[in-house]
Amino acid sequence: MARFDRIAAVLFDKDGTLFDFHATWGAWTAQLIETLSEGEAKLAARLAAAMGYDLDARRFDPASPVIAGTPGEVAAVLRPHLPDIAGAALVARMNALATAVPQVPAVPLAPLLDGLRRQRLRLGVATNDAEAPARAHLEAAGVIGAFDFVAGYDSGFGAKPDPGMLLAFAETQGVSPEEVVMVGDSRHDLVAGRAAGMATVAVLTGPAGYPDLAPLADAVLPNIGGLSELLADAPNRRASRHRPTSPRSTASGRQG
């Protein structure tokens, strides 16, 4: 088990971690397939198969590229079936639809995040979604102000499972990677956390199950609601942190 008593910052994945994956992205996937297929049933079936999505059951295959892939990676599996749509245009349409998709929180987010901030923890989000939709989702949930950092695959730090976003979070917050816990619902999240030298916590609010996640996690929780208790005993946590100086900032003045 990791020494969680030294944790000074928490970095969250977004989809499947802060927000319930199936409830949120099932609706987005079904709507995307309907939009792109324009009512052609055979094309809709091919698009669904490429995305690893069962249209009847409204469930994802565990190997679906939607689960942990970037919009570009999802577009790449769709392009062979949509020869008349350029890759950049397809990604733009996907991101526009993603910005508007209703998000279903995995737990009530505001009280959880407020509690973690009262524990003097710096908070961030690292997602393989694009940054603009990620910010829109957090804003719609009323919690964007709780985060000191928000990065997507297009923010300039790379995408998970590479650790670039994670290391950028640690650097901008003035903490060492060993003082950060990466919290996520996929192996991409946990592999990235291990590569960055961070503690890792898996949650079971995404498509991956315990057997897939446990070997890469220092702890496995049913959902992020258990984080406060897990991180409560932190005698070595510094009382204050310097404000980050990165030029990336949100409207609230926090880094992203």
C-alpha positions in Angstrom: 0.0 0.0 0.0 1.1 3.5 -0.7 1.9 5.9 2.1 -1.1 8.1 1.7 -0.1 10.2 4.7 2.3 12.1 2.5 -0.2 13.0 -0.2 -0.5 16.8 -0.8 -2.4 16.7 -4.1 -5.1 14.7 -5.9 -5.3 14.3 -9.7 -8.6 13.0 -11.0 -9.4 11.4 -14.3 -12.8 12.8 -15.5 -14.9 10.2 -17.3 -15.7 7.2 -15.2 -14.1 8.8 -12.1 -15.8 12.2 -11.5 -18.7 11.3 -13.7 -20.4 7.9 -14.2 -19.1 6.6 -17.5 -22.0 4.5 -18.9 -24.7 7.1 -17.9 -22.8 9.9 -19.6 -20.9 8.5 -22.5 -23.5 5.9 -23.5 -25.8 8.8 -24.4 -23.1 10.6 -26.3 -22.1 7.5 -28.2 -25.7 6.7 -29.2 -26.2 10.3 -30.3 -23.0 10.4 -32.3 -23.8 7.2 -34.1 -27.3 8.4 -34.9 -25.9 11.7 -36.2 -23.1 10.2 -38.3 -25.2 7.4 -39.8 -28.1 9.7 -40.8 -30.5 6.9 -40.3 -28.7 4.2 -42.2 -29.0 1.1 -40.0 -26.1 -0.8 -41.5 -23.8 2.1 -41.1 -24.9 2.7 -37.6 -24.1 -1.0 -36.8 -20.6 -0.6 -38.3 -19.9 2.6 -36.3 -21.2 1.0 -33.1 -19.0 -2.1 -33.7 -16.0 0.1 -34.3 -16.6 2.0 -31.1 -17.2 -1.2 -29.1 -20.7 -0.1 -28.2 -23.8 -2.3 -28.0 -26.7 -0.2 -29.2 -29.3 -2.5 -27.8 -27.9 -2.9 -24.4 -26.4 0.6 -24.3 -23.2 -0.8 -22.9 -19.5 -0.6 -23.8 -17.2 -3.4 -24.5 -14.3 -3.2 -22.0 -11.9 -2.8 -25.0 -13.9 0.1 -26.5 -11.6 3.0 -27.6 -14.1 5.4 -26.2 -13.2 4.3 -22.6 -9.7 5.6 -22.4 -8.9 6.9 -25.9 -8.6 10.5 -27.1 -11.1 11.9 -29.6 -8.5 11.5 -32.3 -8.1 7.8 -31.5 -11.9 7.3 -31.6 -12.1 9.3 -34.9 -9.4 7.0 -36.3 -11.6 3.9 -35.9 -14.6 5.6 -37.4 -12.9 7.1 -40.4 -12.8 3.9 -42.5 -16.6 4.0 -42.4 -17.0 7.7 -43.0 -14.7 8.4 -46.1 -16.4 11.7 -46.8 -15.6 13.3 -43.5 -12.0 14.6 -42.9 -10.4 13.5 -39.6 -10.1 17.1 -38.2 -13.8 17.7 -39.1 -14.9 14.5 -37.4 -12.9 15.3 -34.2 -14.5 18.8 -34.2 -18.0 17.3 -34.5 -17.2 14.9 -31.7 -15.9 17.6 -29.4 -18.9 19.8 -30.1 -21.3 17.0 -29.2 -19.2 16.1 -26.1 -19.4 19.7 -24.8 -23.2 19.5 -24.7 -23.6 16.0 -23.3 -25.2 15.9 -19.8 -22.7 14.6 -17.2 -23.9 12.3 -14.4 -21.7 12.7 -11.3 -20.4 9.5 -9.8 -21.1 11.0 -6.3 -22.2 14.5 -5.2 -19.1 16.3 -6.3 -19.2 19.7 -4.5 -19.2 18.4 -0.9 -16.5 15.9 -1.7 -14.2 18.4 -3.4 -14.9 21.0 -0.7 -13.9 18.4 1.9 -10.7 17.6 0.1 -9.7 21.2 -0.2 -10.3 21.6 3.6 -7.7 18.9 4.0 -5.3 21.3 2.2 -5.1 19.2 -0.9 -4.4 20.6 -4.3 -6.8 19.2 -6.9 -6.6 18.6 -10.6 -8.1 16.9 -13.6 -6.2 15.0 -16.3 -8.4 13.6 -19.0 -8.0 12.1 -22.5 -11.0 14.2 -23.5 -10.3 17.6 -25.1 -9.7 20.4 -22.6 -12.6 22.6 -23.7 -15.3 20.0 -23.2 -13.7 19.0 -19.9 -13.9 22.6 -18.7 -17.5 22.8 -19.9 -18.4 19.6 -18.0 -16.8 20.8 -14.8 -18.5 24.2 -15.2 -21.9 22.6 -15.8 -21.4 20.5 -12.6 -20.6 23.6 -10.6 -17.2 22.5 -9.6 -14.7 24.1 -11.9 -13.6 26.5 -9.1 -12.5 23.5 -7.0 -9.6 22.6 -9.4 -6.2 24.1 -9.6 -5.4 22.4 -12.9 -7.4 21.0 -15.8 -5.7 19.4 -18.8 -6.9 17.4 -21.8 -5.1 15.4 -24.5 -4.8 18.6 -26.5 -3.3 20.8 -23.7 0.2 20.3 -24.8 1.3 17.6 -22.3 0.4 14.4 -24.2 -2.3 11.8 -23.4 -2.5 9.0 -20.9 -1.0 6.4 -20.5 2.0 8.7 -21.0 2.7 10.7 -17.8 3.0 14.2 -19.2 -0.2 15.6 -17.9 0.5 14.1 -14.5 4.0 15.5 -14.2 2.7 18.9 -15.4 0.2 18.9 -12.6 2.9 18.2 -10.0 5.2 20.9 -11.4 2.6 23.6 -11.6 1.4 22.9 -8.0 4.9 22.9 -6.5 4.7 19.3 -5.3 6.8 16.2 -6.0 5.2 13.3 -7.9 5.5 11.2 -4.7 3.1 13.6 -3.0 0.4 13.2 -5.7 -2.3 10.4 -6.0 -3.7 9.7 -9.4 -7.3 8.6 -9.2 -8.9 6.9 -12.2 -11.2 4.1 -13.5 -9.0 2.7 -16.3 -5.7 1.0 -16.7 -4.5 4.1 -18.7 -5.0 6.2 -15.6 -3.1 3.9 -13.4 -0.3 3.1 -15.8 0.2 6.9 -16.2 0.3 7.3 -12.4 2.9 4.6 -12.0 5.0 6.0 -14.8 4.9 9.4 -13.1 6.0 8.0 -9.7 2.6 8.7 -8.1 0.4 6.8 -5.8 -2.6 5.3 -7.6 -6.2 4.8 -6.5 -8.7 2.9 -8.8 -12.4 3.4 -8.7 -15.1 1.1 -10.0 -17.4 3.6 -11.6 -16.1 2.9 -15.1 -16.2 -0.1 -17.4 -13.1 -1.8 -15.9 -13.5 -4.2 -13.1 -11.5 -5.0 -10.0 -9.3 -7.7 -11.5 -8.2 -5.3 -14.3 -7.3 -2.4 -12.0 -6.2 -3.9 -8.7 -2.7 -5.0 -9.9 -1.9 -1.3 -10.8 -3.6 0.3 -7.8 -2.4 1.1 -4.3 -6.1 1.1 -3.3 -9.4 0.3 -5.0 -12.5 2.1 -4.0 -16.1 1.7 -5.1 -16.2 5.4 -6.0 -14.4 8.6 -5.2 -16.6 9.1 -2.2 -14.1 7.2 -0.1 -11.1 9.5 -0.8 -11.6 11.8 2.1 -11.3 9.0 4.6 -8.4 7.4 2.7 -6.4 10.7 2.8 -7.6 12.0 6.1 -4.5 11.0 8.1 -1.8 13.2 6.7 0.5 14.5 9.4 3.3 15.3 7.0 1.2 17.4 4.7 2.5 20.9 4.4 0.2 23.7 5.8 0.5 25.8 2.7 1.6 25.6 -0.9 2.9 28.4 -3.1 0.5 29.4 -5.9 1.5 28.0 -9.2 3.0 30.3 -11.8 2.1 28.6 -15.0 0.4 30.9 -17.6 -2.4 28.3 -18.0 -5.3 29.6 -15.8 -9.0 29.4 -15.4 -11.3 32.3 -14.9 -11.0 31.7 -11.1 -7.2 32.2 -11.3 -6.4 28.5 -10.8 -4.1 26.6 -13.2 -5.4 24.4 -16.0 
